[in-house]
Amino acid sequence: MRGTLMDNRLGRKHILMHFVILGFIGLLILSILLAVCIGSVKIPFYDVYRIVLYQVTHIEVGDPEILGGGTLYEIVWNVRLPRVLMAAVIGILLAVCGVVMQATVQNPLADPYILGISSGASLGATFSIMIGASTVFTGVLAETGTAFWAFLGSLGATALVMLLSTLGGGRVTSAKLVLAGSVIASLCGAFTNMMVYIGNDADNMKSVTYWLLGSMVSARWNKLLLPGICMIVGVVFFLTQMRTLNTLLLGEEAAITLGVNLSLWRKVYMIFTSLLTAIAVCTCGIVGFVGLMVPHIVRGFAGSDHRYLLPLSALFGGIFLIWADVVARVLLENTEIPIGVITSAVGAPIFVYMMVKKSYGFGGQNP
């Protein structure tokens, strides 16, 4: 009898979570369209809907004059929509990486930057801006600019962390990964600060600071392809790994008993999330708190089961960063605030609230 009641409860929760996921998908689409309407030039929702519908399906609705050209069309299709979609893609990437990272290292305070990825990207970007690293290479590599060097720095930091975590023999554990990440983050931060300190170009220093705080201002259709593809590949891959991610939450002994090679999967997940985070960082700079905050919020109402936690975190991450970017655009007149400032300002109070309410449980348990 008790087993039947438990099965009924699980079945109802499964159905409810599916409806919640569908609701979040609808909310993400609505957020994209509404965010395009908001800016220094306010655009009616109906006009945004018509332009996007025509460009996607070639179905004409209403007056056809604005559908293929003009100022309104340029603002909607070539300026705001790529930016809003970029925010959604980066939000999804960071949120998914945060969920996987927290399960992999079994640490509720883990986020996509725990391996020193952000510090490596900061070092690469600072090197490019302050030292003029584009003069080192010519041709294609020189044209890639800051993004290439940020990506290179991210991958270099990840490689060093993986190397350090294997020193001394034994398996790669969550403690080794966290400690190695802290070491590499400190080293990269030291070199970054040194370059900023010895630099004497005020414009370059401002560029470094702005990039390190994150921005979607450079979003264009041609820059959306790579992170978009990586987002799809990453989400699809991790959706196939939900059972293994759930097993990781049980701990070392339980996972080994169930036949899960923790050391192998930690390496695979860390490398994969590092690559995805590096793509996000080199695209729009460093956007903090998304991968750390979003999984905790979703875990509060969806639980720790990755069947629900992963897709809901991805959708919520996209929605959150879309509206964070909107606030960054419109909060101050004629001035754009770096999006990293907005995410940090929102993330800190939320964490304080969760600590007060003791709703920051992890792996099904509350401290």
C-alpha positions in Angstrom: 0.0 0.0 0.0 2.8 2.4 1.0 4.6 1.5 -2.2 1.6 2.3 -4.3 1.1 5.7 -2.7 4.8 6.5 -3.3 4.5 5.5 -7.0 1.4 7.7 -7.4 3.2 10.6 -5.8 6.2 10.2 -8.1 3.9 9.8 -11.1 2.1 13.1 -10.2 5.4 14.9 -9.7 6.7 13.6 -13.0 3.6 14.9 -14.9 3.8 18.2 -13.0 7.4 18.8 -13.8 6.8 18.2 -17.5 4.1 20.9 -17.4 6.5 23.2 -15.5 9.2 22.6 -18.2 6.7 23.4 -20.9 5.7 26.6 -19.0 9.4 27.6 -18.8 9.8 27.1 -22.6 6.9 29.4 -23.2 8.2 31.9 -20.8 11.6 31.8 -22.5 10.1 32.5 -25.9 7.9 35.3 -24.5 10.9 36.8 -22.7 12.9 36.9 -26.0 10.1 38.8 -27.8 9.4 41.2 -24.9 13.1 41.9 -24.4 13.4 43.0 -28.1 10.7 45.5 -27.5 12.5 47.3 -24.6 15.3 49.8 -25.2 16.0 53.4 -25.9 13.5 53.1 -28.8 10.3 51.3 -27.6 8.9 49.0 -30.2 5.3 47.6 -30.0 5.2 43.9 -29.3 3.0 43.3 -32.4 5.6 44.8 -34.7 8.4 42.6 -33.1 6.2 39.6 -33.6 5.5 40.4 -37.2 9.1 41.0 -38.1 10.4 37.9 -36.4 7.6 35.7 -37.9 8.3 37.0 -41.4 12.0 36.4 -41.1 11.6 32.9 -39.8 8.6 31.7 -41.8 8.1 34.4 -44.6 4.5 34.7 -43.5 3.3 38.3 -43.9 1.1 39.7 -41.1 -0.2 43.3 -41.4 1.6 46.1 -43.1 4.4 44.6 -45.2 6.5 47.9 -45.3 8.5 47.2 -42.1 9.0 43.5 -42.7 12.0 43.6 -44.9 13.8 46.9 -44.3 13.8 50.3 -42.6 14.9 51.5 -39.2 12.5 49.5 -37.2 13.5 46.3 -39.0 17.2 47.0 -38.5 16.7 47.6 -34.7 14.6 44.4 -34.2 16.4 41.9 -36.5 20.0 43.1 -36.7 20.6 44.8 -33.3 18.3 43.6 -30.5 17.3 40.1 -31.5 20.9 38.7 -31.9 21.7 40.3 -28.5 18.7 38.8 -26.7 19.4 35.4 -28.2 23.0 35.7 -27.2 22.0 36.4 -23.6 19.7 33.4 -23.7 22.4 31.1 -25.1 25.0 32.2 -22.6 22.6 31.9 -19.7 21.7 28.4 -20.8 25.4 27.4 -21.2 26.4 28.8 -17.8 23.4 27.3 -15.9 23.9 23.8 -17.4 27.7 24.0 -16.6 26.8 25.1 -13.1 24.5 22.1 -12.5 27.0 19.6 -13.9 29.9 21.2 -12.0 28.1 21.1 -8.6 27.2 17.4 -9.1 30.7 16.5 -10.4 32.7 18.0 -7.5 29.8 17.4 -5.0 30.1 21.0 -3.8 27.0 23.3 -3.7 29.2 26.3 -4.0 30.7 25.2 -7.3 30.1 27.1 -10.5 31.6 27.0 -14.0 34.6 29.0 -12.9 35.7 26.8 -10.1 38.5 25.3 -12.2 40.1 28.8 -12.7 38.5 29.1 -16.1 37.5 32.7 -15.6 40.9 33.6 -14.3 42.5 31.9 -17.3 40.2 33.8 -19.6 41.0 37.1 -17.8 44.7 36.5 -18.2 44.3 35.8 -21.9 42.1 38.8 -22.5 44.3 41.1 -20.5 47.4 39.9 -22.3 45.7 40.6 -25.6 44.5 44.1 -24.7 47.3 45.4 -22.5 50.3 43.9 -24.3 48.9 44.0 -27.8 49.1 40.2 -28.3 47.5 40.5 -31.8 51.0 41.5 -33.1 52.4 38.1 -32.1 50.4 36.3 -34.9 49.3 37.4 -38.3 46.4 36.6 -40.5 43.4 34.8 -39.1 44.7 34.5 -35.5 45.5 38.2 -35.4 41.9 39.1 -36.5 40.3 37.0 -33.7 41.5 39.5 -31.1 40.5 39.2 -27.5 38.1 36.3 -27.9 40.9 34.0 -29.2 43.2 34.8 -26.3 40.5 34.5 -23.7 39.6 31.1 -25.1 43.3 30.1 -25.1 43.7 31.2 -21.5 40.6 29.2 -20.5 41.8 26.0 -22.1 45.3 26.5 -20.7 43.9 27.0 -17.1 41.8 23.8 -17.5 44.7 21.8 -18.8 46.8 22.9 -15.8 44.1 22.1 -13.3 43.6 18.6 -14.8 47.4 18.1 -14.6 47.7 19.2 -11.0 44.7 17.0 -10.0 46.6 13.9 -11.2 49.9 14.6 -9.5 50.8 12.3 -6.7 48.9 9.4 -8.1 45.5 8.1 -7.1 42.1 9.0 -8.6 41.0 12.4 -9.5 38.7 13.5 -6.6 36.5 16.5 -6.1 38.9 17.8 -3.4 41.9 17.7 -5.8 39.9 19.5 -8.5 38.8 22.2 -6.2 42.2 22.8 -4.7 43.9 22.7 -8.1 41.4 25.2 -9.4 42.1 27.5 -6.5 45.8 27.4 -7.2 45.5 28.1 -10.9 43.0 30.9 -10.3 45.4 32.6 -7.8 48.3 32.3 -10.3 46.3 33.7 -13.2 44.9 36.5 -11.1 48.3 37.5 -10.0 49.7 37.7 -13.5 46.5 39.6 -14.6 46.9 42.2 -11.9 50.6 42.6 -12.7 49.9 43.4 -16.3 47.2 45.9 -15.3 49.5 47.4 -12.8 52.4 47.9 -15.2 50.2 49.1 -18.1 50.0 52.8 -18.6 47.2 53.1 -21.2 44.0 54.3 -19.6 41.9 53.2 -22.6 43.3 49.7 -22.5 42.7 49.5 -18.7 39.1 50.5 -19.3 38.7 47.9 -22.0 40.0 45.2 -19.7 37.7 46.2 -16.9 34.7 46.3 -19.1 35.5 42.9 -20.7 36.0 41.3 -17.3 32.6 42.4 -16.1 30.8 41.0 -19.2 28.7 42.5 -21.9 26.4 41.5 -24.8 27.1 44.6 -26.8 29.1 42.8 -29.4 26.4 40.3 -30.2 25.8 39.8 -33.9 24.3 37.0 -36.0 27.7 35.8 -37.1 28.9 35.6 -33.5 25.9 33.6 -32.4 26.6 30.5 -34.5 29.4 29.0 -32.4 28.0 29.4 -28.9 24.6 28.4 -30.3 25.9 25.1 -31.6 27.9 24.5 -28.5 24.8 25.1 -26.4 22.8 22.5 -28.3 25.6 19.9 -28.2 26.2 20.5 -24.5 22.5 20.4 -23.5 21.8 17.3 -25.6 24.9 15.5 -24.2 24.2 16.2 -20.6 20.5 15.3 -21.0 21.8 11.8 -21.9 23.9 11.8 -18.7 21.2 12.5 -16.1 21.4 9.0 -14.5 25.2 9.3 -14.0 24.8 12.8 -12.6 22.2 11.5 -10.1 24.6 8.7 -9.1 27.4 11.2 -8.5 25.3 12.8 -5.8 25.2 9.6 -3.8 29.0 9.8 -3.0 32.1 7.9 -3.7 31.2 4.5 -2.1 27.6 4.3 -3.5 28.8 5.3 -7.0 31.5 2.6 -7.0 29.0 0.0 -5.7 26.7 0.9 -8.7 29.6 0.4 -11.1 30.2 4.1 -12.0 33.8 5.1 -12.7 33.8 8.4 -10.8 37.4 9.3 -11.8 36.6 8.9 -15.6 33.3 10.7 -15.5 34.8 13.6 -13.5 37.4 14.1 -16.1 34.9 13.9 -19.0 32.4 16.3 -17.4 35.1 18.8 -16.2 36.7 18.9 -19.7 33.3 19.3 -21.4 32.1 22.0 -19.0 35.4 23.8 -19.3 35.1 24.0 -23.0 31.5 25.2 -22.9 32.4 27.8 -20.3 35.4 28.9 -22.3 33.1 29.5 -25.3 30.8 31.6 -23.2 33.6 33.6 -21.7 35.4 34.4 -24.9 32.1 35.4 -26.5 30.8 38.0 -24.0 33.4 38.2 -21.2 32.9 37.0 -17.6 29.3 36.8 -16.3 29.4 35.7 -12.7 26.8 34.1 -10.4 24.6 32.5 -13.1 26.1 29.0 -12.9 26.2 29.3 -9.1 22.8 30.9 -8.4 20.4 29.4 -11.0 20.8 25.7 -10.0 20.2 26.6 -6.3 17.0 28.5 -7.2 15.7 25.7 -9.4 16.7 23.0 -6.8 14.5 24.8 -4.3 11.3 23.9 -6.1 12.3 21.0 -8.5 14.6 19.0 -6.2 18.0 17.5 -7.0 16.8 15.0 -9.6 18.7 15.9 -12.8 15.8 14.8 -14.9 14.1 18.0 -13.9 16.9 20.1 -12.5 19.0 20.2 -15.7 16.3 21.3 -18.2 14.7 23.7 -15.8 18.0 25.3 -14.9 18.9 25.7 -18.5 15.6 27.4 -19.3 15.7 29.6 -16.1 19.3 30.5 -16.9 18.4 31.8 -20.3 15.4 33.7 -19.0 17.4 35.3 -16.1 20.2 36.5 -18.3 17.8 37.9 -20.9 16.3 40.2 -18.3 19.6 41.0 -16.6 20.8 42.3 -20.0 17.6 44.3 -20.4 18.2 45.9 -17.0 21.9 46.6 -18.0 20.6 48.4 -21.1 17.9 50.5 -19.6 18.7 51.2 -16.0 20.8 54.3 -16.7 20.0 56.6 -19.6 22.6 56.8 -22.3 24.8 54.4 -20.4 25.1 50.6 -20.4 26.0 48.8 -17.2 28.2 45.7 -17.6 25.9 42.7 -17.2 28.3 41.1 -14.7 27.4 43.9 -12.3 23.7 43.1 -12.6 24.1 39.4 -12.1 26.3 39.9 -9.0 24.0 42.5 -7.5 21.0 40.1 -7.9 22.9 36.9 -6.9 24.3 38.1 -3.6 20.9 38.9 -1.9 19.4 35.7 -3.2 22.1 33.7 -1.6 21.7 35.5 1.7 18.0 34.8 1.5 18.6 31.1 0.9 21.0 30.9 3.8 18.5 32.5 6.1 15.8 30.2 5.0 18.2 27.2 5.0 17.0 26.3 1.5 20.4 25.7 0.0 20.3 21.9 0.3 22.4 19.8 -2.0 21.9 16.2 -3.1 18.5 16.0 -1.4 19.8 17.1 2.0 19.8 20.4 3.9 22.6 21.5 6.1 
